[in-house]
């Protein structure tokens, strides 16, 4: 789970699915990166 964000727009996007504070052309790429980071944290918990 992603715990903290320095960027308020990213936090709103991750927690509330509000993409109004991030560039529209970056939304898909940001979602993929956040999903990847979230998945890595869950898969490394077994080690």
N, C-alpha and C positions, 0 to 999 in steps of 0.2 A: 504494500500500500504506500502510495506517495503521501508523506506526512506533512511536509512544509513547502511553501512556495515563496520566492522573493518577489515575483511578479503578480500583482493583484489580478490582472487579466487572466493569467494562466490558472490561478486559484479559482476564480469564478467559473472558468470554462470546465475545470475538472470537477468541481463540487456541484455546480448548478447548471452545467451545460449552457452557459451564457458566453457566447463568442463575440460579444459586442466590443470588448476591449483588446482583441487581438486582430491582426491583419487577416482579412477574409481569404487571401490567397495562401495563408499558412495553416488554416484550420485543419485540413486533412493530415498534413505532415505532423503537426503538433499532436493530434489525436493518436497517430500511429506511434510516435515516440513515447508519449505518456503511457499508452497501453503496453508497450514493450518494457518500459521501466517498471511498471506495476507487475508485470508477469515475471520479470527477473527476480524481484524481491520475494515473490511467492515461491518460485522454484528453488531459490537458494536457502530457504528455511529448513530444508531437509538435511543440510550438511552440517 
